Amino acid sequence: MKIILLQDVKGTGKAGDIVNVSDGYANNFLIPKQLAQPATANNVNSATIKRSAEKHRIEMQRKNAKELASGMSNLTVKVYAKAGDNGKLFGSITGKEIAAALKEQYDITIDKKKIRLAEPIKTTGVTKVSAHMFEKTDASFKVEVLPLEEE
């Protein structure tokens, strides 16, 4: 029996796949648990439309991520932190502070987990940082750590 999987089923296929399984497996397990639906002409057509819409959505996300990554290459994000006389910070600058500064200064929203630091920044100065934007798309930008002026 041909069915369209609505969810990933281990050993059978991924969601959206059209697979051939035994009648009993389809009628007694997959369809009642709403893991699959029969592969009628209407269902196959709607699955094809969903798959093409998903591909288009992913392609648009990839395109937007590449555009944003290329535009970020010349950005310098300024982050302020308390520092001692020798330029050593009290604490460190992490992805959370960098993401907040990007949002505040350039209105660019990046998840703090996607900002890649080899190690937390612990001194003042300029550091090159990368951020994972999308599959195979990374953005590089500079983070300038400045001492916080106390009043």
Secondary structure, DSSP 8 states (H G I E B T S, - for coil): -EEEESS-BTTTB-TT-EEE--HHHIIIIITTTTSEEE--HHHHHHHHHHHHHHHHHHHHHHHHHHHHHHHHTT-EEEEEE-B-TTSEEEEEE-HHHHHHHHHHHH-----GGGEE-SS-EEESEEEEEEEEEETTEEEEEEEEEEE----
